[in-house]
């Protein structure tokens, strides 16, 4: 069998089929996952379905049944005039999200969650130099964020504004720009700290609020409030985001807890939760008032547009709380990130410690989402980069990760405001450009380590 040529042919055919389907009906998610998985068990009872010549047509019929059934179900549950505007892909995504979670729970996960990174302990001097360099980067990015944008300012303008002596134009620009910069800094730091806590508790290098569906749950809660109660303030949005994040995290961590937070199971359940949250958000946006939909879409892109000092206050307070907990409990974080037995041998209540750190991580992710929208991959990239720079001790990882997260989101927000000014790109779009290749690299590296 010509393996290479067969693979290339199949991939090309799959790409053509996907392109044709999207051209005809738009992006309809999870049908390609669910249909073959529904047909595969038939091979256990009917030997003819072992061969592709029987399984492929059956999978095609199963896919057609899924799409038609979703469309019929949508029109049965929602009034006809509303169902016309709701994409069928929303229903298939909801069904597929549930299917993915169930499949993840039934899969035998061979990837270990306890595989540690290579142990390396840099010197204290290297740590201090790293922190000093990152502080300089954060200060530089902050100044650039304040001075640059659709209107360029000077340091003298900022000094006059701080003293209340600036002109009307400069005051208007800085009154709107400074809260945006502060929101980006606090949201980035909070997401980085949340990722650090979650990765330590689960001992999983792929764990991150966005990948695990926690940010998606927070976004769903916030969008639900924004679309139903447009007059809700920053504290109400933060509360709704925390409620959604708490529910999503309870489902994800509760389902993945069996077997010790195994890597593939946790990530697959999280991806399923994120997909379901995205489908529900799309449904809310389609069914809501167009003005509220525009607000929700702008916010979902990870934009700090229109943020005020009141929007920054919740995430700043929770960030201060999270930093205090992480610094005070840094030894417990080190122990929890090792294995199952060592903390118990040293008298640490592992379930209670895990729950405490996860609650703080959910709080951080929820308030960050409420402050700056959905910004992905910061909680994945910043802790990894911090461990690569200063080792695995959380007394060093926490400050470095926080500084990296703040610098990354602030730089992404700055680029989004300046690259195509006066138009703007959301900070979440810019971080996704960096984070997606990094996430794929970690997946490939994890597969290689599991094989070896």
C-alpha positions, 0 to 999 in steps of 0.5 A: 500500500502506498502509505504516503500517497494515500495519506496525501490523497485523503487529506486533499479530498477531506479539504475539498469536501470541507471547503464545499460544505462550508461554501454551501452551508457555512461553518457547521462544527463537530459533524466530522467528529460525531458522524464517523464515531457514531458509525464506528461501533457498527463494526463490532456487530456487523463485520461489513462495516470494518471496511471503508467501502461500507463505513464511508457511505454510512458516515456520510448518511450519519452526517446528513442525518445530524445536520438535517436533524439539528435543523428540524430540532431548531425549528421545533424548539424556536418559533419559525420567524426566529429559527430562520436567523439561527444558524444550524451550526449552533445546534450541531456545535452544542451536540458535538460539545456534549459528544466530545466530553462524553468521548473524552471521559470514555477514552483511555488516556495514556498521557501522564499528568505527572510528567515534570519539566526538566529540573533546572534551578537558575541562580538568584542573580539570574532571577533578579536580572530577569525580573529587572528586565521584565519590569523595564519591558512592562514600564516601556510597554505601558508608556508606549500604550499611553503615548501611542495610538490614533493620536500621539502624545508626549511625556509632557502631555502626560505630566500636564494631564496628571497635574490637571493642566492639560488641554481639552483634547489631551485630557479626552485622549488620556481619560479614555486611553489610560484606563485601557492600558490599566485594564490590559495590564491587570487582565494580562497579569490575572490571566497569567497568574490563573494559568500558573495556579491551574497548571500547578494544581493539575500538573498539566502543561496544557491547562489554561483558563481559555483551553479548559473552557473557564474563560468561555464560561465567564464570557457566556455569563457576561454576554448573557448579562450584557445582552439581557441587561444592557445597563449592567455595571462593571461589578454586575458584569464581573459577578456574571462572569464569575458565575459562568466561570465557576459553573464551567470550572465545576463541570470541567474539573469535576468530570476530569478529576477521575484518574488524576486530571489526565492530560488528554481528558482534561483538555478534551473536556475543556475544549468541549466546554469551550465549544458549547459556550461559544455556541450558546454565545452565538445563539444569544448574539443572534437572538438579541437586539443588534445594538447589544450584539455589537457590544457583545461582539466587540467585547468578545474580541478581547478589546479594552475599548470603552473601559473605565477606571470602574471596570479595572477595579474588580480585576485589580482587587482580585489580582492583589488577592491572588498575588497575596495567596500565591506568595503566602502559599508558594511552598504549598504550590510547589508541593501540589505541583509535584505528585499525589503522595509528597504533599500527603506525606508532609501533612498537606490536605491535598483536596482542600489545597487544590480547591483553594487554588482553583477557586482563586484561579477561577476568580482571576480568570472571571474578573480578567474576562469581565475587564478585557473580554476573552483573551486566550493563551496568555495563561498558557504562554506566560507560565511556560515562559516563566518556568523556562526562564527561572525554573519551577519554584513558584516563589520565582515563577509567579512574579515572572509570569505576572510580568510576562502576562501584563507585558504581553496583553498590553503589547497586544492591545497597543498593536491592535490600536496602532497597526490599522489606526484609527480602526482597531483590532482586539487584543484577544486576536493578537494574542491568539496569533502568538498563542495558537502556534505555541499551543500546537508546539506543546501538543506535538512535544507532549506526543513525542514525550509520551511515545518515548 
